[in-house]
Amino acid sequence: MPFHSPLATRHSSFVIRRSPFQFPHLCTMKNILITGASSGIGAASARMLHAKGYKLGLMARSTDKLNVLAAELGERCLVLTCDVTRYEEVQSSVQQFVDVFGQIDVLINNAGLGYFDTLVGGKIEEWHTMVDVNVKGVLNCLHVALPSLIEARGHVINLGSLASHQVFPNSGVYCATKHALIAISDSIRLELPDKLRVTTISPGSVDTPFINSTSNAQMLDQYKDYFAAGLRPEMIAQQILHAIEASAGGVISEIIIRPNRSMK
Ligand code: NJP
């Protein structure tokens, strides 16, 4: 069976191949589970990865949006309705994915949200939800997927943020949740260096519906143009693809990407 990879270069009628054994993961790095695939960065990543031939598990709560995306993409997609804060739902989704595709080669922990507010004005339910989705949701997915990922010598990609590295006003709890992802990524790297690759993708503001979660009307007004002028989600998808496909030569531990605010 021909081995098609980024290392296989077509010259008119023949294909130059390198031995799969030199780069064993390229033979199997096919099945990608994306959380938060119904919108923004997750949906853009699904489109880009699908175009490259990967098989995808599309996870989110919004079945209708996932179905629309899956219909657009066609075959090689599995819709997995799942709230990442519910461990049993994550278990069931991961099981379905493994039943259909065999193993998880890449887990993209992308589902997340942020509510902009001051510490004094912040709502406790919103703080809890950010911790539940951005931290516990990632841990739920990691815990359930780890055995399959290890078996596959796979790759975990965590969606961090500039807020993983610095604290911004009016988003202190969000920043805390994104700081936690650095610790989670580092612990994977330290404990499983010969079994898993791990990459943290840390973007600045990205033009997605992300900011629309903010319930404080004044904050929404203050930030919405800032996010609208942010990075395109396809730019983040491109970094995810790069992290997956570049891993033949080395592991990309982290990509930090900021909007080019000098552009008009
Ligand atoms: O946001 P959005 P982004 N269970 O709102 C899903 C980080 N980030 O693409 O369940 C399962 O378009 C939700 O699906 P649904 C950010 O922190 C962003 O911008 O159907 N899924 C949707 O698919 C996040 O980690 C910016 O509502 C749940 C997705 O999450 C990641 O990028 C900057 C869920 C959110 O899509 C993607 O965000 C930055 C749950 N309980 C980092 N709750 C930025 N946009 O500026 C939510 O540095 N989802």
py3Dmol code that shows the C-alpha trace and the ligand (Angstrom):
import py3Dmol

protein = """\
ATOM      1  CA  MET A   1       0.000   0.000   0.000  1.00  0.00           C
ATOM      2  CA  PRO A   2       1.525   3.367  -0.965  1.00  0.00           C
ATOM      3  CA  PHE A   3       2.749   5.451   1.906  1.00  0.00           C
ATOM      4  CA  HIS A   4       1.495   8.988   1.403  1.00  0.00           C
ATOM      5  CA  SER A   5       2.989  11.528   3.744  1.00  0.00           C
ATOM      6  CA  PRO A   6       4.510  14.982   3.659  1.00  0.00           C
ATOM      7  CA  LEU A   7       7.749  13.126   3.014  1.00  0.00           C
ATOM      8  CA  ALA A   8       6.467  11.500  -0.144  1.00  0.00           C
ATOM      9  CA  THR A   9       7.314  13.818  -3.020  1.00  0.00           C
ATOM     10  CA  ARG A  10       5.624  13.334  -6.378  1.00  0.00           C
ATOM     11  CA  HIS A  11       7.788  13.767  -9.470  1.00  0.00           C
ATOM     12  CA  SER A  12       5.529  13.302 -12.495  1.00  0.00           C
ATOM     13  CA  SER A  13       4.970   9.572 -12.707  1.00  0.00           C
ATOM     14  CA  PHE A  14       6.735   8.276  -9.616  1.00  0.00           C
ATOM     15  CA  VAL A  15       6.675   8.748  -5.876  1.00  0.00           C
ATOM     16  CA  ILE A  16       9.751   9.047  -3.692  1.00  0.00           C
ATOM     17  CA  ARG A  17       9.150   7.388  -0.365  1.00  0.00           C
ATOM     18  CA  ARG A  18      11.029   7.252   2.856  1.00  0.00           C
ATOM     19  CA  SER A  19      10.709   4.164   4.986  1.00  0.00           C
ATOM     20  CA  PRO A  20       7.722   4.320   7.300  1.00  0.00           C
ATOM     21  CA  PHE A  21       9.990   2.783   9.926  1.00  0.00           C
ATOM     22  CA  GLN A  22      12.090   5.920  10.028  1.00  0.00           C
ATOM     23  CA  PHE A  23       9.015   7.907  10.954  1.00  0.00           C
ATOM     24  CA  PRO A  24       6.660   5.349  12.441  1.00  0.00           C
ATOM     25  CA  HIS A  25       4.080   7.801  13.704  1.00  0.00           C
ATOM     26  CA  LEU A  26       3.441   9.114  10.183  1.00  0.00           C
ATOM     27  CA  CYS A  27       1.941   5.748   9.289  1.00  0.00           C
ATOM     28  CA  THR A  28      -0.597   5.889  12.042  1.00  0.00           C
ATOM     29  CA  MET A  29      -1.103   9.597  12.717  1.00  0.00           C
ATOM     30  CA  LYS A  30      -4.509   9.645  11.149  1.00  0.00           C
ATOM     31  CA  ASN A  31      -7.270   9.822  13.699  1.00  0.00           C
ATOM     32  CA  ILE A  32      -7.865  13.167  15.338  1.00  0.00           C
ATOM     33  CA  LEU A  33     -10.327  13.971  18.097  1.00  0.00           C
ATOM     34  CA  ILE A  34     -11.182  17.684  18.293  1.00  0.00           C
ATOM     35  CA  THR A  35     -13.139  19.131  21.196  1.00  0.00           C
ATOM     36  CA  GLY A  36     -15.081  22.328  20.594  1.00  0.00           C
ATOM     37  CA  ALA A  37     -15.357  21.506  16.897  1.00  0.00           C
ATOM     38  CA  SER A  38     -18.703  23.249  16.416  1.00  0.00           C
ATOM     39  CA  SER A  39     -17.311  26.774  16.145  1.00  0.00           C
ATOM     40  CA  GLY A  40     -14.323  29.075  15.711  1.00  0.00           C
ATOM     41  CA  ILE A  41     -10.857  27.549  15.965  1.00  0.00           C
ATOM     42  CA  GLY A  42     -12.170  23.988  16.329  1.00  0.00           C
ATOM     43  CA  ALA A  43     -14.309  24.167  13.192  1.00  0.00           C
ATOM     44  CA  ALA A  44     -11.529  25.864  11.195  1.00  0.00           C
ATOM     45  CA  SER A  45      -9.094  23.158  12.331  1.00  0.00           C
ATOM     46  CA  ALA A  46     -11.560  20.436  11.366  1.00  0.00           C
ATOM     47  CA  ARG A  47     -11.828  21.874   7.852  1.00  0.00           C
ATOM     48  CA  MET A  48      -8.072  22.157   7.411  1.00  0.00           C
ATOM     49  CA  LEU A  49      -7.239  18.740   8.857  1.00  0.00           C
ATOM     50  CA  HIS A  50     -10.009  17.051   6.901  1.00  0.00           C
ATOM     51  CA  ALA A  51      -8.677  18.572   3.676  1.00  0.00           C
ATOM     52  CA  LYS A  52      -5.347  16.907   4.521  1.00  0.00           C
ATOM     53  CA  GLY A  53      -7.008  13.505   4.716  1.00  0.00           C
ATOM     54  CA  TYR A  54      -7.242  12.937   8.448  1.00  0.00           C
ATOM     55  CA  LYS A  55     -10.159  11.148  10.076  1.00  0.00           C
ATOM     56  CA  LEU A  56     -11.951  13.321  12.588  1.00  0.00           C
ATOM     57  CA  GLY A  57     -14.053  13.004  15.695  1.00  0.00           C
ATOM     58  CA  LEU A  58     -15.982  16.254  16.069  1.00  0.00           C
ATOM     59  CA  MET A  59     -16.908  16.868  19.701  1.00  0.00           C
ATOM     60  CA  ALA A  60     -19.133  19.637  21.125  1.00  0.00           C
ATOM     61  CA  ARG A  61     -22.572  20.075  22.671  1.00  0.00           C
ATOM     62  CA  SER A  62     -24.233  21.575  19.565  1.00  0.00           C
ATOM     63  CA  THR A  63     -25.189  18.523  17.525  1.00  0.00           C
ATOM     64  CA  ASP A  64     -26.892  20.665  14.884  1.00  0.00           C
ATOM     65  CA  LYS A  65     -23.734  22.663  14.182  1.00  0.00           C
ATOM     66  CA  LEU A  66     -21.601  19.520  14.159  1.00  0.00           C
ATOM     67  CA  ASN A  67     -23.992  17.874  11.705  1.00  0.00           C
ATOM     68  CA  VAL A  68     -23.778  20.859   9.366  1.00  0.00           C
ATOM     69  CA  LEU A  69     -19.988  20.746   9.528  1.00  0.00           C
ATOM     70  CA  ALA A  70     -19.866  16.985   9.016  1.00  0.00           C
ATOM     71  CA  ALA A  71     -22.210  17.262   6.013  1.00  0.00           C
ATOM     72  CA  GLU A  72     -19.935  19.927   4.543  1.00  0.00           C
ATOM     73  CA  LEU A  73     -16.829  17.794   5.060  1.00  0.00           C
ATOM     74  CA  GLY A  74     -18.277  14.471   3.922  1.00  0.00           C
ATOM     75  CA  GLU A  75     -16.750  11.135   4.838  1.00  0.00           C
ATOM     76  CA  ARG A  76     -14.106  10.524   7.541  1.00  0.00           C
ATOM     77  CA  CYS A  77     -16.071  12.484  10.170  1.00  0.00           C
ATOM     78  CA  LEU A  78     -17.756  11.285  13.322  1.00  0.00           C
ATOM     79  CA  VAL A  79     -20.153  13.613  15.141  1.00  0.00           C
ATOM     80  CA  LEU A  80     -19.827  13.191  18.903  1.00  0.00           C
ATOM     81  CA  THR A  81     -22.283  15.205  20.953  1.00  0.00           C
ATOM     82  CA  CYS A  82     -20.527  15.758  24.243  1.00  0.00           C
ATOM     83  CA  ASP A  83     -20.283  18.162  27.120  1.00  0.00           C
ATOM     84  CA  VAL A  84     -16.647  17.928  28.180  1.00  0.00           C
ATOM     85  CA  THR A  85     -17.573  18.727  31.777  1.00  0.00           C
ATOM     86  CA  ARG A  86     -19.504  15.422  31.970  1.00  0.00           C
ATOM     87  CA  TYR A  87     -17.062  12.569  32.408  1.00  0.00           C
ATOM     88  CA  GLU A  88     -19.539   9.880  31.313  1.00  0.00           C
ATOM     89  CA  GLU A  89     -20.268  11.733  28.073  1.00  0.00           C
ATOM     90  CA  VAL A  90     -16.548  12.021  27.387  1.00  0.00           C
ATOM     91  CA  GLN A  91     -16.122   8.297  28.069  1.00  0.00           C
ATOM     92  CA  SER A  92     -18.936   7.426  25.695  1.00  0.00           C
ATOM     93  CA  SER A  93     -17.649   9.740  22.935  1.00  0.00           C
ATOM     94  CA  VAL A  94     -14.085   8.487  23.172  1.00  0.00           C
ATOM     95  CA  GLN A  95     -15.349   4.897  23.115  1.00  0.00           C
ATOM     96  CA  GLN A  96     -17.385   5.607  19.962  1.00  0.00           C
ATOM     97  CA  PHE A  97     -14.341   7.200  18.357  1.00  0.00           C
ATOM     98  CA  VAL A  98     -12.120   4.214  19.181  1.00  0.00           C
ATOM     99  CA  ASP A  99     -14.809   1.761  18.040  1.00  0.00           C
ATOM    100  CA  VAL A 100     -15.013   3.471  14.654  1.00  0.00           C
ATOM    101  CA  PHE A 101     -11.399   4.534  14.008  1.00  0.00           C
ATOM    102  CA  GLY A 102      -9.428   2.116  16.188  1.00  0.00           C
ATOM    103  CA  GLN A 103      -7.240   4.533  18.109  1.00  0.00           C
ATOM    104  CA  ILE A 104      -6.694   8.189  18.924  1.00  0.00           C
ATOM    105  CA  ASP A 105      -3.563   9.563  17.313  1.00  0.00           C
ATOM    106  CA  VAL A 106      -4.158  13.221  18.158  1.00  0.00           C
ATOM    107  CA  LEU A 107      -6.330  14.788  20.837  1.00  0.00           C
ATOM    108  CA  ILE A 108      -6.959  18.506  20.342  1.00  0.00           C
ATOM    109  CA  ASN A 109      -8.230  19.957  23.616  1.00  0.00           C
ATOM    110  CA  ASN A 110      -9.812  23.055  22.134  1.00  0.00           C
ATOM    111  CA  ALA A 111     -13.208  23.444  23.871  1.00  0.00           C
ATOM    112  CA  GLY A 112     -13.115  26.495  26.085  1.00  0.00           C
ATOM    113  CA  LEU A 113     -14.750  29.757  26.983  1.00  0.00           C
ATOM    114  CA  GLY A 114     -14.131  33.035  28.724  1.00  0.00           C
ATOM    115  CA  TYR A 115     -16.328  35.543  30.514  1.00  0.00           C
ATOM    116  CA  PHE A 116     -14.844  39.016  30.715  1.00  0.00           C
ATOM    117  CA  ASP A 117     -15.493  40.835  33.972  1.00  0.00           C
ATOM    118  CA  THR A 118     -13.764  42.417  36.931  1.00  0.00           C
ATOM    119  CA  LEU A 119     -13.011  40.299  39.992  1.00  0.00           C
ATOM    120  CA  VAL A 120     -15.440  42.378  42.040  1.00  0.00           C
ATOM    121  CA  GLY A 121     -18.211  42.190  39.435  1.00  0.00           C
ATOM    122  CA  GLY A 122     -17.605  38.585  38.397  1.00  0.00           C
ATOM    123  CA  LYS A 123     -20.345  35.987  38.763  1.00  0.00           C
ATOM    124  CA  ILE A 124     -19.416  32.876  40.720  1.00  0.00           C
ATOM    125  CA  GLU A 125     -21.316  30.621  38.264  1.00  0.00           C
ATOM    126  CA  GLU A 126     -19.211  32.016  35.413  1.00  0.00           C
ATOM    127  CA  TRP A 127     -15.978  31.452  37.336  1.00  0.00           C
ATOM    128  CA  HIS A 128     -17.029  27.867  38.018  1.00  0.00           C
ATOM    129  CA  THR A 129     -18.001  27.284  34.391  1.00  0.00           C
ATOM    130  CA  MET A 130     -14.610  28.509  33.152  1.00  0.00           C
ATOM    131  CA  VAL A 131     -12.829  26.140  35.540  1.00  0.00           C
ATOM    132  CA  ASP A 132     -15.217  23.298  34.647  1.00  0.00           C
ATOM    133  CA  VAL A 133     -14.790  23.626  30.873  1.00  0.00           C
ATOM    134  CA  ASN A 134     -11.252  24.984  30.465  1.00  0.00           C
ATOM    135  CA  VAL A 135      -9.557  22.860  33.123  1.00  0.00           C
ATOM    136  CA  LYS A 136     -11.760  19.972  34.211  1.00  0.00           C
ATOM    137  CA  GLY A 137     -13.006  19.442  30.642  1.00  0.00           C
ATOM    138  CA  VAL A 138      -9.421  19.110  29.408  1.00  0.00           C
ATOM    139  CA  LEU A 139      -8.628  16.733  32.276  1.00  0.00           C
ATOM    140  CA  ASN A 140     -11.726  14.634  31.546  1.00  0.00           C
ATOM    141  CA  CYS A 141     -10.727  14.232  27.902  1.00  0.00           C
ATOM    142  CA  LEU A 142      -7.102  13.551  28.750  1.00  0.00           C
ATOM    143  CA  HIS A 143      -7.962  10.984  31.407  1.00  0.00           C
ATOM    144  CA  VAL A 144     -10.274   9.036  29.128  1.00  0.00           C
ATOM    145  CA  ALA A 145      -8.118   9.292  25.989  1.00  0.00           C
ATOM    146  CA  LEU A 146      -4.726   8.635  27.597  1.00  0.00           C
ATOM    147  CA  PRO A 147      -4.615   4.824  27.215  1.00  0.00           C
ATOM    148  CA  SER A 148      -5.426   5.004  23.500  1.00  0.00           C
ATOM    149  CA  LEU A 149      -3.086   7.940  22.963  1.00  0.00           C
ATOM    150  CA  ILE A 150      -0.217   6.117  24.676  1.00  0.00           C
ATOM    151  CA  GLU A 151      -0.862   2.978  22.681  1.00  0.00           C
ATOM    152  CA  ALA A 152      -0.773   5.054  19.497  1.00  0.00           C
ATOM    153  CA  ARG A 153       2.352   7.023  20.566  1.00  0.00           C
ATOM    154  CA  GLY A 154       0.092   9.979  19.937  1.00  0.00           C
ATOM    155  CA  HIS A 155      -0.014  13.726  20.281  1.00  0.00           C
ATOM    156  CA  VAL A 156      -1.923  16.006  22.644  1.00  0.00           C
ATOM    157  CA  ILE A 157      -2.546  19.563  21.501  1.00  0.00           C
ATOM    158  CA  ASN A 158      -3.840  21.931  24.166  1.00  0.00           C
ATOM    159  CA  LEU A 159      -5.405  25.260  23.242  1.00  0.00           C
ATOM    160  CA  GLY A 160      -3.785  27.688  25.622  1.00  0.00           C
ATOM    161  CA  SER A 161      -3.620  31.412  25.142  1.00  0.00           C
ATOM    162  CA  LEU A 162      -1.446  34.454  25.627  1.00  0.00           C
ATOM    163  CA  ALA A 163      -3.411  34.345  28.877  1.00  0.00           C
ATOM    164  CA  SER A 164      -1.438  31.173  29.677  1.00  0.00           C
ATOM    165  CA  HIS A 165       1.612  33.404  30.051  1.00  0.00           C
ATOM    166  CA  GLN A 166       0.396  36.763  31.248  1.00  0.00           C
ATOM    167  CA  VAL A 167      -2.561  38.056  33.185  1.00  0.00           C
ATOM    168  CA  PHE A 168      -4.866  40.582  31.590  1.00  0.00           C
ATOM    169  CA  PRO A 169      -7.312  42.814  33.435  1.00  0.00           C
ATOM    170  CA  ASN A 170     -10.977  41.778  33.446  1.00  0.00           C
ATOM    171  CA  SER A 171     -10.147  38.156  32.733  1.00  0.00           C
ATOM    172  CA  GLY A 172      -8.266  36.960  35.813  1.00  0.00           C
ATOM    173  CA  VAL A 173     -10.120  33.665  36.214  1.00  0.00           C
ATOM    174  CA  TYR A 174      -9.867  32.901  32.502  1.00  0.00           C
ATOM    175  CA  CYS A 175      -6.112  33.575  32.735  1.00  0.00           C
ATOM    176  CA  ALA A 176      -5.892  31.196  35.708  1.00  0.00           C
ATOM    177  CA  THR A 177      -7.562  28.426  33.719  1.00  0.00           C
ATOM    178  CA  LYS A 178      -5.218  28.962  30.778  1.00  0.00           C
ATOM    179  CA  HIS A 179      -2.156  29.034  33.062  1.00  0.00           C
ATOM    180  CA  ALA A 180      -3.295  25.589  34.226  1.00  0.00           C
ATOM    181  CA  LEU A 181      -2.972  24.244  30.683  1.00  0.00           C
ATOM    182  CA  ILE A 182       0.755  24.989  30.701  1.00  0.00           C
ATOM    183  CA  ALA A 183       1.098  22.848  33.828  1.00  0.00           C
ATOM    184  CA  ILE A 184      -0.944  20.061  32.239  1.00  0.00           C
ATOM    185  CA  SER A 185       1.150  20.148  29.047  1.00  0.00           C
ATOM    186  CA  ASP A 186       4.391  20.214  31.047  1.00  0.00           C
ATOM    187  CA  SER A 187       3.347  17.255  33.154  1.00  0.00           C
ATOM    188  CA  ILE A 188       2.606  15.200  30.015  1.00  0.00           C
ATOM    189  CA  ARG A 189       6.016  16.144  28.635  1.00  0.00           C
ATOM    190  CA  LEU A 190       7.806  15.267  31.883  1.00  0.00           C
ATOM    191  CA  GLU A 191       6.051  12.005  32.645  1.00  0.00           C
ATOM    192  CA  LEU A 192       5.579  10.579  29.153  1.00  0.00           C
ATOM    193  CA  PRO A 193       8.423  11.916  27.010  1.00  0.00           C
ATOM    194  CA  ASP A 194       8.878   8.648  25.105  1.00  0.00           C
ATOM    195  CA  LYS A 195       5.175   7.940  24.725  1.00  0.00           C
ATOM    196  CA  LEU A 196       3.397  11.173  23.815  1.00  0.00           C
ATOM    197  CA  ARG A 197       4.067  14.423  22.088  1.00  0.00           C
ATOM    198  CA  VAL A 198       2.435  17.521  23.534  1.00  0.00           C
ATOM    199  CA  THR A 199       1.985  20.969  22.047  1.00  0.00           C
ATOM    200  CA  THR A 200       0.413  24.063  23.538  1.00  0.00           C
ATOM    201  CA  ILE A 201      -0.985  26.557  21.049  1.00  0.00           C
ATOM    202  CA  SER A 202      -1.170  30.015  22.610  1.00  0.00           C
ATOM    203  CA  PRO A 203      -2.911  32.630  20.500  1.00  0.00           C
ATOM    204  CA  GLY A 204      -3.726  36.232  21.205  1.00  0.00           C
ATOM    205  CA  SER A 205      -7.224  37.374  20.348  1.00  0.00           C
ATOM    206  CA  VAL A 206      -8.930  35.427  17.562  1.00  0.00           C
ATOM    207  CA  ASP A 207     -11.978  36.508  15.582  1.00  0.00           C
ATOM    208  CA  THR A 208     -14.488  33.840  16.666  1.00  0.00           C
ATOM    209  CA  PRO A 209     -17.773  33.914  18.629  1.00  0.00           C
ATOM    210  CA  PHE A 210     -15.639  33.481  21.809  1.00  0.00           C
ATOM    211  CA  ILE A 211     -16.295  37.003  23.153  1.00  0.00           C
ATOM    212  CA  ASN A 212     -20.077  36.607  22.775  1.00  0.00           C
ATOM    213  CA  SER A 213     -20.211  34.518  25.973  1.00  0.00           C
ATOM    214  CA  THR A 214     -19.461  37.618  28.021  1.00  0.00           C
ATOM    215  CA  SER A 215     -22.617  38.560  29.893  1.00  0.00           C
ATOM    216  CA  ASN A 216     -21.407  41.938  31.144  1.00  0.00           C
ATOM    217  CA  ALA A 217     -22.735  44.276  28.423  1.00  0.00           C
ATOM    218  CA  GLN A 218     -20.176  46.967  29.083  1.00  0.00           C
ATOM    219  CA  MET A 219     -17.298  44.476  28.838  1.00  0.00           C
ATOM    220  CA  LEU A 220     -18.761  43.014  25.666  1.00  0.00           C
ATOM    221  CA  ASP A 221     -18.924  46.476  24.175  1.00  0.00           C
ATOM    222  CA  GLN A 222     -15.373  47.200  25.310  1.00  0.00           C
ATOM    223  CA  TYR A 223     -13.834  44.028  23.831  1.00  0.00           C
ATOM    224  CA  LYS A 224     -15.853  43.016  20.791  1.00  0.00           C
ATOM    225  CA  ASP A 225     -13.978  45.168  18.262  1.00  0.00           C
ATOM    226  CA  TYR A 226     -10.685  44.035  19.771  1.00  0.00           C
ATOM    227  CA  PHE A 227     -11.565  40.398  19.091  1.00  0.00           C
ATOM    228  CA  ALA A 228     -13.040  41.190  15.675  1.00  0.00           C
ATOM    229  CA  ALA A 229      -9.643  42.647  14.755  1.00  0.00           C
ATOM    230  CA  GLY A 230      -7.855  39.537  16.042  1.00  0.00           C
ATOM    231  CA  LEU A 231      -6.292  36.583  14.268  1.00  0.00           C
ATOM    232  CA  ARG A 232      -8.293  34.562  11.777  1.00  0.00           C
ATOM    233  CA  PRO A 233      -9.194  31.103  13.169  1.00  0.00           C
ATOM    234  CA  GLU A 234      -7.639  29.553  10.050  1.00  0.00           C
ATOM    235  CA  MET A 235      -4.289  30.964  11.195  1.00  0.00           C
ATOM    236  CA  ILE A 236      -4.563  28.940  14.406  1.00  0.00           C
ATOM    237  CA  ALA A 237      -5.686  25.874  12.457  1.00  0.00           C
ATOM    238  CA  GLN A 238      -2.560  26.260  10.328  1.00  0.00           C
ATOM    239  CA  GLN A 239      -0.381  26.152  13.470  1.00  0.00           C
ATOM    240  CA  ILE A 240      -2.180  23.029  14.688  1.00  0.00           C
ATOM    241  CA  LEU A 241      -1.608  21.324  11.350  1.00  0.00           C
ATOM    242  CA  HIS A 242       2.032  22.383  11.425  1.00  0.00           C
ATOM    243  CA  ALA A 243       2.509  21.012  14.950  1.00  0.00           C
ATOM    244  CA  ILE A 244       1.054  17.667  13.854  1.00  0.00           C
ATOM    245  CA  GLU A 245       2.933  17.344  10.589  1.00  0.00           C
ATOM    246  CA  ALA A 246       6.284  18.741  11.719  1.00  0.00           C
ATOM    247  CA  SER A 247       6.678  16.182  14.454  1.00  0.00           C
ATOM    248  CA  ALA A 248       8.798  13.892  12.251  1.00  0.00           C
ATOM    249  CA  GLY A 249      11.737  16.153  12.940  1.00  0.00           C
ATOM    250  CA  GLY A 250      11.001  17.257  16.485  1.00  0.00           C
ATOM    251  CA  VAL A 251       8.231  18.128  18.882  1.00  0.00           C
ATOM    252  CA  ILE A 252       6.864  21.645  18.779  1.00  0.00           C
ATOM    253  CA  SER A 253       6.244  22.305  22.450  1.00  0.00           C
ATOM    254  CA  GLU A 254       4.524  25.615  22.068  1.00  0.00           C
ATOM    255  CA  ILE A 255       3.448  28.126  19.487  1.00  0.00           C
ATOM    256  CA  ILE A 256       2.665  31.664  20.596  1.00  0.00           C
ATOM    257  CA  ILE A 257       0.965  33.763  17.973  1.00  0.00           C
ATOM    258  CA  ARG A 258      -0.129  37.369  18.252  1.00  0.00           C
ATOM    259  CA  PRO A 259      -2.298  39.420  15.901  1.00  0.00           C
ATOM    260  CA  ASN A 260      -0.401  41.751  13.640  1.00  0.00           C
ATOM    261  CA  ARG A 261      -1.978  44.956  14.858  1.00  0.00           C
ATOM    262  CA  SER A 262       0.015  47.050  12.419  1.00  0.00           C
ATOM    263  CA  MET A 263      -2.141  45.677   9.598  1.00  0.00           C
ATOM    264  CA  LYS A 264      -5.145  47.711   8.520  1.00  0.00           C
TER     265      LYS A 264
END
"""
ligand_1 = """\
49
NJP
O -14.320 29.978 20.655
P -15.775 29.564 20.137
P -12.853 29.770 20.039
N -18.443 20.958 26.237
O -16.698 30.169 21.114
C -17.113 24.439 22.772
C -9.147 29.473 23.061
N -8.743 30.844 22.742
O -12.872 28.939 18.849
O -20.526 22.948 23.049
C -18.021 20.809 24.981
O -15.922 29.881 18.714
C -18.172 25.105 21.917
O -19.098 24.144 21.441
P -20.622 23.966 21.982
C -10.410 29.381 23.897
O -10.146 29.575 25.261
C -9.559 31.661 22.042
O -12.239 31.100 19.961
O -21.339 23.466 20.791
N -17.677 21.831 24.189
C -17.344 25.613 20.744
O -17.198 24.603 19.773
C -10.829 27.955 23.586
O -10.155 27.041 24.416
C -9.164 32.963 21.782
O -21.082 25.308 22.473
C -17.778 23.062 24.687
C -15.990 25.889 21.370
O -15.960 25.277 22.666
C -10.364 27.761 22.141
O -9.443 28.797 21.871
C -7.933 33.412 22.238
C -18.217 23.301 25.995
C -15.753 27.379 21.541
O -15.760 27.982 20.292
C -11.478 27.807 21.124
O -12.191 29.016 21.259
C -7.130 32.554 22.951
C -18.544 22.188 26.783
N -18.996 22.303 28.044
C -7.536 31.267 23.199
N -18.215 24.643 26.210
C -10.005 33.941 21.034
N -11.075 33.511 20.359
O -9.673 35.134 21.032
C -17.795 25.214 25.078
O -5.955 33.008 23.406
N -17.536 24.270 24.155
"""
view = py3Dmol.view(width=600, height=400)
view.addModel(protein, "pdb")
view.setStyle({"model": 0}, {"cartoon": {"style": "trace"}})
view.addModel(ligand_1, "xyz")
view.setStyle({"model": 1}, {"stick": {}})
view.zoomTo()
view.show()
